[in-house]
Amino acid sequence: MNYRTIVVHVDQAPNSGARMALAAQLTAQQEGHLVGVALTGVPRYMRAGGLFEGSGVFIEDYMQHAGKRATEALAHFDAIAARAGLSSREQRKSDEDAYAGLCLQARYADLLVLGQADPEDREEGGLLQDLPQYVVMHCGRPVLMVPRSGTFDRIGQRPLLAWNGSVEAAKAATAALPLLCNAEEVTLAVFGAPHSDGEPGADMALYLARHGVKVQIQHRPHPADAGHAILSLAADRACDLLVMGAYGHSRFRELMLGGATRTVLATATLPVLMAH
């Protein structure tokens, strides 16, 4: 079981090089095909006229500038993929906005790789602040988020799987199998007690073991802040990848109360594979 097609978001954010390098390395490891996707970021309503009718010169200049930046970013992507020895690769440039464009491209792939938003990045080309949340919710594919700082030459040797028995956690675990099967050891983290007739996490550990995954269960009491508790355990265990479900509660409740998903997306310092 491999990721045969991986899509990576290509832009000019400060840490985009590390994101593209990780995507190239992972694609080579999986013997797959890598697609670099650059979006001009031009919203549909600007291209459709309407309220912006009569401002065609501004829109045309905007699109030309955005297109130039996308072309430069794709050239950077191609150089990184070539250095990684990746022959099966392609570039795609689209005038879709980043939200709709990435969700669409993800549906033709096994995995989407994108960057973590940086609240301090105000430069042009920086990642839109709510883009990771939106894409995780709407793309229909697993998403690997790469932190906004640091380099990640290899991931998946010591993953942490956050397990709570939810549909989202199950989807994330299944989506991560190509990585989990090659891990030295997987930490199966159980916070509180998910619905189970026996030892919490034992059924999931058995499921993973049948795939040849080496698992160690870590039980923790139900935390006041699940997101920080998960990240703290990942740091304590020297994990290089976090696998978890996204938005197990209603989106409204996540907005009102915070939630593990938002905490992890905002503060994680290791790559995170999420599925919704």
ZADO-1210 file (C-alpha; in nm, 4 decimals, padded with zeros to 6 digits):
<atoms>
<atom x="00.0000" y="00.0000" z="00.0000" code="MET" pos="1"/>
<atom x="00.1632" y="00.3221" z="-00.1205" code="ASN" pos="2"/>
<atom x="00.0746" y="00.6814" z="-00.1967" code="TYR" pos="3"/>
<atom x="00.0804" y="00.6656" z="-00.5757" code="ARG" pos="4"/>
<atom x="-00.0049" y="01.0322" z="-00.6294" code="THR" pos="5"/>
<atom x="00.0957" y="01.3135" z="-00.3952" code="ILE" pos="6"/>
<atom x="-00.0014" y="01.6765" z="-00.4458" code="VAL" pos="7"/>
<atom x="00.1985" y="01.9566" z="-00.2831" code="VAL" pos="8"/>
<atom x="00.0893" y="02.3189" z="-00.2542" code="HIS" pos="9"/>
<atom x="00.3528" y="02.5342" z="-00.4237" code="VAL" pos="10"/>
<atom x="00.3839" y="02.9000" z="-00.3271" code="ASP" pos="11"/>
<atom x="00.6421" y="03.1506" z="-00.2058" code="GLN" pos="12"/>
<atom x="00.5799" y="03.1266" z="00.1674" code="ALA" pos="13"/>
<atom x="00.9005" y="03.1424" z="00.3769" code="PRO" pos="14"/>
<atom x="00.9167" y="02.7694" z="00.4501" code="ASN" pos="15"/>
<atom x="00.7799" y="02.6459" z="00.1182" code="SER" pos="16"/>
<atom x="01.1163" y="02.4912" z="00.0264" code="GLY" pos="17"/>
<atom x="01.1056" y="02.2566" z="00.3270" code="ALA" pos="18"/>
<atom x="00.7474" y="02.1601" z="00.2406" code="ARG" pos="19"/>
<atom x="00.8341" y="02.0795" z="-00.1214" code="MET" pos="20"/>
<atom x="01.1492" y="01.8911" z="-00.0219" code="ALA" pos="21"/>
<atom x="00.9540" y="01.6731" z="00.2209" code="LEU" pos="22"/>
<atom x="00.6886" y="01.6047" z="-00.0428" code="ALA" pos="23"/>
<atom x="00.9589" y="01.5040" z="-00.2927" code="ALA" pos="24"/>
<atom x="01.1332" y="01.2776" z="-00.0415" code="GLN" pos="25"/>
<atom x="00.8071" y="01.1137" z="00.0571" code="LEU" pos="26"/>
<atom x="00.7085" y="01.0596" z="-00.3064" code="THR" pos="27"/>
<atom x="01.0423" y="00.8961" z="-00.3815" code="ALA" pos="28"/>
<atom x="01.0062" y="00.6729" z="-00.0752" code="GLN" pos="29"/>
<atom x="00.6557" y="00.5724" z="-00.1860" code="GLN" pos="30"/>
<atom x="00.7630" y="00.5270" z="-00.5507" code="GLU" pos="31"/>
<atom x="00.4840" y="00.7615" z="-00.6511" code="GLY" pos="32"/>
<atom x="00.4100" y="01.0616" z="-00.8704" code="HIS" pos="33"/>
<atom x="00.4424" y="01.4182" z="-00.7366" code="LEU" pos="34"/>
<atom x="00.2263" y="01.7054" z="-00.8565" code="VAL" pos="35"/>
<atom x="00.3235" y="02.0617" z="-00.7692" code="GLY" pos="36"/>
<atom x="00.0181" y="02.2893" z="-00.7732" code="VAL" pos="37"/>
<atom x="00.0424" y="02.6683" z="-00.7769" code="ALA" pos="38"/>
<atom x="-00.2699" y="02.8837" z="-00.7524" code="LEU" pos="39"/>
<atom x="-00.2850" y="03.2458" z="-00.8621" code="THR" pos="40"/>
<atom x="-00.5126" y="03.3219" z="-00.5703" code="GLY" pos="41"/>
<atom x="-00.7485" y="03.5306" z="-00.7839" code="VAL" pos="42"/>
<atom x="-01.0956" y="03.4952" z="-00.6275" code="PRO" pos="43"/>
<atom x="-01.3704" y="03.3819" z="-00.8579" code="ARG" pos="44"/>
<atom x="-01.5816" y="03.6918" z="-00.7976" code="TYR" pos="45"/>
<atom x="-01.2975" y="03.9108" z="-00.9290" code="MET" pos="46"/>
<atom x="-01.2774" y="03.7116" z="-01.2516" code="ARG" pos="47"/>
<atom x="-01.6531" y="03.7047" z="-01.2981" code="ALA" pos="48"/>
<atom x="-01.7140" y="04.0785" z="-01.3283" code="GLY" pos="49"/>
<atom x="-02.0160" y="04.1838" z="-01.1270" code="GLY" pos="50"/>
<atom x="-01.9143" y="04.4375" z="-00.8644" code="LEU" pos="51"/>
<atom x="-01.5692" y="04.4591" z="-01.0203" code="PHE" pos="52"/>
<atom x="-01.6974" y="04.5325" z="-01.3708" code="GLU" pos="53"/>
<atom x="-01.5091" y="04.8282" z="-01.5131" code="GLY" pos="54"/>
<atom x="-01.1938" y="04.7484" z="-01.3136" code="SER" pos="55"/>
<atom x="-01.0582" y="04.5106" z="-01.5769" code="GLY" pos="56"/>
<atom x="-00.7170" y="04.6772" z="-01.5893" code="VAL" pos="57"/>
<atom x="-00.6625" y="04.6217" z="-01.2168" code="PHE" pos="58"/>
<atom x="-00.7783" y="04.2616" z="-01.2349" code="ILE" pos="59"/>
<atom x="-00.5615" y="04.1909" z="-01.5391" code="GLU" pos="60"/>
<atom x="-00.2549" y="04.3389" z="-01.3661" code="ASP" pos="61"/>
<atom x="-00.3300" y="04.1375" z="-01.0539" code="TYR" pos="62"/>
<atom x="-00.3602" y="03.8143" z="-01.2493" code="MET" pos="63"/>
<atom x="-00.0388" y="03.8777" z="-01.4407" code="GLN" pos="64"/>
<atom x="00.1508" y="03.9430" z="-01.1191" code="HIS" pos="65"/>
<atom x="00.0016" y="03.6399" z="-00.9459" code="ALA" pos="66"/>
<atom x="00.0751" y="03.4257" z="-01.2515" code="GLY" pos="67"/>
<atom x="00.4377" y="03.5369" z="-01.2523" code="LYS" pos="68"/>
<atom x="00.4796" y="03.4453" z="-00.8860" code="ARG" pos="69"/>
<atom x="00.3164" y="03.1075" z="-00.9473" code="ALA" pos="70"/>
<atom x="00.5549" y="03.0381" z="-01.2364" code="THR" pos="71"/>
<atom x="00.8551" y="03.1265" z="-01.0185" code="GLU" pos="72"/>
<atom x="00.7291" y="02.9017" z="-00.7393" code="ALA" pos="73"/>
<atom x="00.6820" y="02.6115" z="-00.9806" code="LEU" pos="74"/>
<atom x="01.0369" y="02.6532" z="-01.1092" code="ALA" pos="75"/>
<atom x="01.1579" y="02.6307" z="-00.7474" code="HIS" pos="76"/>
<atom x="00.9471" y="02.3176" z="-00.6994" code="PHE" pos="77"/>
<atom x="01.0901" y="02.1546" z="-01.0121" code="ASP" pos="78"/>
<atom x="01.4480" y="02.2242" z="-00.9009" code="ALA" pos="79"/>
<atom x="01.3836" y="02.0709" z="-00.5581" code="ILE" pos="80"/>
<atom x="01.2171" y="01.7624" z="-00.7075" code="ALA" pos="81"/>
<atom x="01.5028" y="01.7198" z="-00.9538" code="ALA" pos="82"/>
<atom x="01.7609" y="01.7374" z="-00.6740" code="ARG" pos="83"/>
<atom x="01.5666" y="01.4651" z="-00.4949" code="ALA" pos="84"/>
<atom x="01.6069" y="01.2457" z="-00.8023" code="GLY" pos="85"/>
<atom x="01.2328" y="01.2407" z="-00.8636" code="LEU" pos="86"/>
<atom x="01.1623" y="01.1709" z="-01.2305" code="SER" pos="87"/>
<atom x="00.7859" y="01.1206" z="-01.2008" code="SER" pos="88"/>
<atom x="00.6661" y="01.4754" z="-01.1386" code="ARG" pos="89"/>
<atom x="00.4590" y="01.7480" z="-01.2984" code="GLU" pos="90"/>
<atom x="00.3661" y="02.1121" z="-01.2533" code="GLN" pos="91"/>
<atom x="00.0155" y="02.2547" z="-01.2549" code="ARG" pos="92"/>
<atom x="-00.0825" y="02.6209" z="-01.2467" code="LYS" pos="93"/>
<atom x="-00.4424" y="02.7238" z="-01.1997" code="SER" pos="94"/>
<atom x="-00.6323" y="03.0513" z="-01.1729" code="ASP" pos="95"/>
<atom x="-00.8538" y="02.8957" z="-00.9056" code="GLU" pos="96"/>
<atom x="-00.8393" y="03.0502" z="-00.5608" code="ASP" pos="97"/>
<atom x="-00.6280" y="02.8526" z="-00.3154" code="ALA" pos="98"/>
<atom x="-00.9265" y="02.7161" z="-00.1247" code="TYR" pos="99"/>
<atom x="-01.1215" y="02.5660" z="-00.4129" code="ALA" pos="100"/>
<atom x="-00.8138" y="02.4851" z="-00.6199" code="GLY" pos="101"/>
<atom x="-00.6371" y="02.2770" z="-00.3559" code="LEU" pos="102"/>
<atom x="-00.9550" y="02.0911" z="-00.2625" code="CYS" pos="103"/>
<atom x="-01.0128" y="02.0009" z="-00.6267" code="LEU" pos="104"/>
<atom x="-00.6550" y="01.8887" z="-00.6935" code="GLN" pos="105"/>
<atom x="-00.6496" y="01.6804" z="-00.3744" code="ALA" pos="106"/>
<atom x="-00.9355" y="01.4672" z="-00.5014" code="ARG" pos="107"/>
<atom x="-00.7121" y="01.3274" z="-00.7756" code="TYR" pos="108"/>
<atom x="-00.4438" y="01.2239" z="-00.5280" code="ALA" pos="109"/>
<atom x="-00.3797" y="00.9985" z="-00.2293" code="ASP" pos="110"/>
<atom x="-00.2295" y="01.2729" z="-00.0141" code="LEU" pos="111"/>
<atom x="-00.2141" y="01.6531" z="-00.0114" code="LEU" pos="112"/>
<atom x="00.0879" y="01.8298" z="00.1392" code="VAL" pos="113"/>
<atom x="00.0509" y="02.1902" z="00.2474" code="LEU" pos="114"/>
<atom x="00.2091" y="02.4353" z="00.4869" code="GLY" pos="115"/>
<atom x="00.1134" y="02.5614" z="00.8283" code="GLN" pos="116"/>
<atom x="-00.0177" y="02.9176" z="00.8381" code="ALA" pos="117"/>
<atom x="00.2178" y="03.1717" z="00.9942" code="ASP" pos="118"/>
<atom x="00.0349" y="03.4533" z="01.1774" code="PRO" pos="119"/>
<atom x="00.3538" y="03.6645" z="01.1606" code="GLU" pos="120"/>
<atom x="00.3894" y="03.6302" z="00.7837" code="ASP" pos="121"/>
<atom x="00.2435" y="03.9413" z="00.6250" code="ARG" pos="122"/>
<atom x="00.4505" y="03.9214" z="00.3070" code="GLU" pos="123"/>
<atom x="00.2789" y="03.8713" z="-00.0259" code="GLU" pos="124"/>
<atom x="00.2605" y="03.5019" z="-00.1010" code="GLY" pos="125"/>
<atom x="00.2241" y="03.3996" z="00.2644" code="GLY" pos="126"/>
<atom x="-00.0213" y="03.1218" z="00.3362" code="LEU" pos="127"/>
<atom x="-00.3779" y="03.2346" z="00.3931" code="LEU" pos="128"/>
<atom x="-00.4445" y="03.2050" z="00.7634" code="GLN" pos="129"/>
<atom x="-00.7463" y="02.9741" z="00.7518" code="ASP" pos="130"/>
<atom x="-00.6411" y="02.7731" z="00.4462" code="LEU" pos="131"/>
<atom x="-00.5262" y="02.4556" z="00.6309" code="PRO" pos="132"/>
<atom x="-00.8504" y="02.4342" z="00.8300" code="GLN" pos="133"/>
<atom x="-01.0643" y="02.4826" z="00.5215" code="TYR" pos="134"/>
<atom x="-00.8778" y="02.2304" z="00.3089" code="VAL" pos="135"/>
<atom x="-00.8768" y="01.9627" z="00.5804" code="VAL" pos="136"/>
<atom x="-01.2525" y="02.0035" z="00.6153" code="MET" pos="137"/>
<atom x="-01.3453" y="02.0085" z="00.2475" code="HIS" pos="138"/>
<atom x="-01.0890" y="01.8296" z="00.0299" code="CYS" pos="139"/>
<atom x="-01.2021" y="01.4724" z="00.1056" code="GLY" pos="140"/>
<atom x="-00.8448" y="01.3437" z="00.1226" code="ARG" pos="141"/>
<atom x="-00.5815" y="01.3101" z="00.3964" code="PRO" pos="142"/>
<atom x="-00.3714" y="01.6221" z="00.4435" code="VAL" pos="143"/>
<atom x="-00.0091" y="01.6349" z="00.5595" code="LEU" pos="144"/>
<atom x="00.0618" y="01.9731" z="00.7155" code="MET" pos="145"/>
<atom x="00.4277" y="02.0770" z="00.7295" code="VAL" pos="146"/>
<atom x="00.5244" y="02.3226" z="01.0080" code="PRO" pos="147"/>
<atom x="00.6062" y="02.6820" z="00.9218" code="ARG" pos="148"/>
<atom x="00.9649" y="02.6449" z="01.0413" code="SER" pos="149"/>
<atom x="01.2271" y="02.3714" z="01.0423" code="GLY" pos="150"/>
<atom x="01.3346" y="02.1030" z="00.7978" code="THR" pos="151"/>
<atom x="01.2074" y="01.7479" z="00.7846" code="PHE" pos="152"/>
<atom x="01.4336" y="01.5162" z="00.5879" code="ASP" pos="153"/>
<atom x="01.2348" y="01.2064" z="00.6766" code="ARG" pos="154"/>
<atom x="00.9119" y="01.1379" z="00.8613" code="ILE" pos="155"/>
<atom x="00.7264" y="00.8327" z="00.9834" code="GLY" pos="156"/>
<atom x="00.9984" y="00.6499" z="01.1760" code="GLN" pos="157"/>
<atom x="00.8350" y="00.7270" z="01.5113" code="ARG" pos="158"/>
<atom x="00.4743" y="00.8385" z="01.4523" code="PRO" pos="159"/>
<atom x="00.2183" y="00.9158" z="01.7186" code="LEU" pos="160"/>
<atom x="-00.1404" y="00.8147" z="01.6416" code="LEU" pos="161"/>
<atom x="-00.3938" y="01.0025" z="01.8543" code="ALA" pos="162"/>
<atom x="-00.6776" y="00.7557" z="01.9062" code="TRP" pos="163"/>
<atom x="-01.0232" y="00.8282" z="02.0491" code="ASN" pos="164"/>
<atom x="-01.2350" y="00.5747" z="01.8649" code="GLY" pos="165"/>
<atom x="-01.3943" y="00.8363" z="01.6374" code="SER" pos="166"/>
<atom x="-01.4696" y="00.8031" z="01.2667" code="VAL" pos="167"/>
<atom x="-01.2201" y="01.0813" z="01.1960" code="GLU" pos="168"/>
<atom x="-00.9419" y="00.9063" z="01.3896" code="ALA" pos="169"/>
<atom x="-01.0128" y="00.5800" z="01.2070" code="ALA" pos="170"/>
<atom x="-00.9933" y="00.7550" z="00.8706" code="LYS" pos="171"/>
<atom x="-00.6651" y="00.9189" z="00.9659" code="ALA" pos="172"/>
<atom x="-00.5146" y="00.5878" z="01.0808" code="ALA" pos="173"/>
<atom x="-00.6143" y="00.4158" z="00.7561" code="THR" pos="174"/>
<atom x="-00.4839" y="00.7055" z="00.5474" code="ALA" pos="175"/>
<atom x="-00.1501" y="00.6907" z="00.7294" code="ALA" pos="176"/>
<atom x="-00.0937" y="00.3150" z="00.6794" code="LEU" pos="177"/>
<atom x="00.1658" y="00.3635" z="00.4013" code="PRO" pos="178"/>
<atom x="00.3762" y="00.5462" z="00.6611" code="LEU" pos="179"/>
<atom x="00.2830" y="00.3464" z="00.9702" code="LEU" pos="180"/>
<atom x="00.3759" y="00.0165" z="00.8056" code="CYS" pos="181"/>
<atom x="00.7339" y="00.1378" z="00.7609" code="ASN" pos="182"/>
<atom x="00.7697" y="00.2867" z="01.1093" code="ALA" pos="183"/>
<atom x="01.0169" y="00.1654" z="01.3691" code="GLU" pos="184"/>
<atom x="00.7450" y="00.2015" z="01.6327" code="GLU" pos="185"/>
<atom x="00.4038" y="00.3685" z="01.6479" code="VAL" pos="186"/>
<atom x="00.2828" y="00.5287" z="01.9694" code="THR" pos="187"/>
<atom x="-00.0917" y="00.4759" z="01.9997" code="LEU" pos="188"/>
<atom x="-00.2044" y="00.7529" z="02.2325" code="ALA" pos="189"/>
<atom x="-00.5349" y="00.7047" z="02.4130" code="VAL" pos="190"/>
<atom x="-00.6614" y="01.0022" z="02.6144" code="PHE" pos="191"/>
<atom x="-00.9461" y="00.9098" z="02.8433" code="GLY" pos="192"/>
<atom x="-01.1331" y="00.5922" z="02.7480" code="ALA" pos="193"/>
<atom x="-01.2881" y="00.5541" z="02.4010" code="PRO" pos="194"/>
<atom x="-01.5824" y="00.3180" z="02.3654" code="HIS" pos="195"/>
<atom x="-01.4373" y="-00.0302" z="02.4094" code="SER" pos="196"/>
<atom x="-01.5278" y="-00.3491" z="02.5923" code="ASP" pos="197"/>
<atom x="-01.1673" y="-00.4171" z="02.6867" code="GLY" pos="198"/>
<atom x="-00.8463" y="-00.2249" z="02.7277" code="GLU" pos="199"/>
<atom x="-00.8745" y="00.1187" z="02.5604" code="PRO" pos="200"/>
<atom x="-00.6809" y="00.1159" z="02.2341" code="GLY" pos="201"/>
<atom x="-00.6285" y="-00.2617" z="02.2305" code="ALA" pos="202"/>
<atom x="-00.8608" y="-00.3224" z="01.9363" code="ASP" pos="203"/>
<atom x="-00.6888" y="-00.0537" z="01.7295" code="MET" pos="204"/>
<atom x="-00.3465" y="-00.1869" z="01.8223" code="ALA" pos="205"/>
<atom x="-00.4529" y="-00.5330" z="01.7056" code="LEU" pos="206"/>
<atom x="-00.5843" y="-00.3898" z="01.3783" code="TYR" pos="207"/>
<atom x="-00.2520" y="-00.2157" z="01.3163" code="LEU" pos="208"/>
<atom x="-00.0528" y="-00.5234" z="01.4163" code="ALA" pos="209"/>
<atom x="-00.2282" y="-00.7240" z="01.1456" code="ARG" pos="210"/>
<atom x="-00.0790" y="-00.4753" z="00.8994" code="HIS" pos="211"/>
<atom x="00.2656" y="-00.5415" z="01.0430" code="GLY" pos="212"/>
<atom x="00.2742" y="-00.2183" z="01.2441" code="VAL" pos="213"/>
<atom x="00.4728" y="-00.2198" z="01.5693" code="LYS" pos="214"/>
<atom x="00.2586" y="-00.0468" z="01.8299" code="VAL" pos="215"/>
<atom x="00.3053" y="00.0733" z="02.1851" code="GLN" pos="216"/>
<atom x="-00.0070" y="00.1966" z="02.3651" code="ILE" pos="217"/>
<atom x="00.0208" y="00.5052" z="02.5837" code="GLN" pos="218"/>
<atom x="-00.2755" y="00.5734" z="02.8148" code="HIS" pos="219"/>
<atom x="-00.3330" y="00.9235" z="02.9438" code="ARG" pos="220"/>
<atom x="-00.6191" y="01.0707" z="03.1498" code="PRO" pos="221"/>
<atom x="-00.8700" y="01.2883" z="02.9718" code="HIS" pos="222"/>
<atom x="-00.6924" y="01.6253" z="02.9380" code="PRO" pos="223"/>
<atom x="-00.8335" y="01.9737" z="02.9822" code="ALA" pos="224"/>
<atom x="-00.6577" y="02.0744" z="02.6590" code="ASP" pos="225"/>
<atom x="-00.6389" y="01.7784" z="02.4221" code="ALA" pos="226"/>
<atom x="-00.4385" y="01.9563" z="02.1539" code="GLY" pos="227"/>
<atom x="-00.1544" y="02.0571" z="02.3827" code="HIS" pos="228"/>
<atom x="-00.1619" y="01.7165" z="02.5556" code="ALA" pos="229"/>
<atom x="-00.1161" y="01.5399" z="02.2214" code="ILE" pos="230"/>
<atom x="00.1697" y="01.7671" z="02.1163" code="LEU" pos="231"/>
<atom x="00.3358" y="01.7320" z="02.4578" code="SER" pos="232"/>
<atom x="00.3268" y="01.3519" z="02.4363" code="LEU" pos="233"/>
<atom x="00.4644" y="01.3636" z="02.0827" code="ALA" pos="234"/>
<atom x="00.7567" y="01.5723" z="02.2083" code="ALA" pos="235"/>
<atom x="00.8173" y="01.3429" z="02.5068" code="ASP" pos="236"/>
<atom x="00.8248" y="01.0397" z="02.2759" code="ARG" pos="237"/>
<atom x="01.0500" y="01.2152" z="02.0198" code="ALA" pos="238"/>
<atom x="00.7911" y="01.1492" z="01.7493" code="CYS" pos="239"/>
<atom x="00.8489" y="01.2738" z="01.3954" code="ASP" pos="240"/>
<atom x="00.4862" y="01.2581" z="01.2762" code="LEU" pos="241"/>
<atom x="00.1447" y="01.3088" z="01.4329" code="LEU" pos="242"/>
<atom x="-00.1589" y="01.1270" z="01.2907" code="VAL" pos="243"/>
<atom x="-00.5032" y="01.2364" z="01.4067" code="MET" pos="244"/>
<atom x="-00.8618" y="01.2900" z="01.3031" code="GLY" pos="245"/>
<atom x="-00.9807" y="01.6440" z="01.2369" code="ALA" pos="246"/>
<atom x="-01.2841" y="01.8186" z="01.3843" code="TYR" pos="247"/>
<atom x="-01.4510" y="01.5359" z="01.5662" code="GLY" pos="248"/>
<atom x="-01.7009" y="01.7798" z="01.7166" code="HIS" pos="249"/>
<atom x="-01.9305" y="02.0060" z="01.5193" code="SER" pos="250"/>
<atom x="-01.7554" y="02.2940" z="01.3433" code="ARG" pos="251"/>
<atom x="-01.9615" y="02.5373" z="01.5524" code="PHE" pos="252"/>
<atom x="-01.8391" y="02.3814" z="01.8746" code="ARG" pos="253"/>
<atom x="-01.4802" y="02.3893" z="01.7476" code="GLU" pos="254"/>
<atom x="-01.5149" y="02.7618" z="01.6766" code="LEU" pos="255"/>
<atom x="-01.6668" y="02.8313" z="02.0171" code="MET" pos="256"/>
<atom x="-01.4454" y="02.6093" z="02.2326" code="LEU" pos="257"/>
<atom x="-01.1234" y="02.5812" z="02.0390" code="GLY" pos="258"/>
<atom x="-01.0561" y="02.2107" z="02.0059" code="GLY" pos="259"/>
<atom x="-00.7602" y="01.9849" z="01.9450" code="ALA" pos="260"/>
<atom x="-00.7680" y="02.0344" z="01.5685" code="THR" pos="261"/>
<atom x="-00.7295" y="02.4101" z="01.5822" code="ARG" pos="262"/>
<atom x="-00.4603" y="02.3902" z="01.8496" code="THR" pos="263"/>
<atom x="-00.2541" y="02.1397" z="01.6530" code="VAL" pos="264"/>
<atom x="-00.2917" y="02.3219" z="01.3215" code="LEU" pos="265"/>
<atom x="-00.1783" y="02.6457" z="01.4831" code="ALA" pos="266"/>
<atom x="00.1062" y="02.5275" z="01.7092" code="THR" pos="267"/>
<atom x="00.2438" y="02.1927" z="01.5891" code="ALA" pos="268"/>
<atom x="00.6187" y="02.1794" z="01.5353" code="THR" pos="269"/>
<atom x="00.6169" y="01.8357" z="01.3689" code="LEU" pos="270"/>
<atom x="00.4371" y="01.7254" z="01.0502" code="PRO" pos="271"/>
<atom x="00.0741" y="01.6333" z="01.1056" code="VAL" pos="272"/>
<atom x="-00.1352" y="01.3975" z="00.8944" code="LEU" pos="273"/>
<atom x="-00.5050" y="01.4707" z="00.9357" code="MET" pos="274"/>
<atom x="-00.8262" y="01.3316" z="00.7890" code="ALA" pos="275"/>
<atom x="-01.1853" y="01.4459" z="00.8285" code="HIS" pos="276"/>
</atoms>
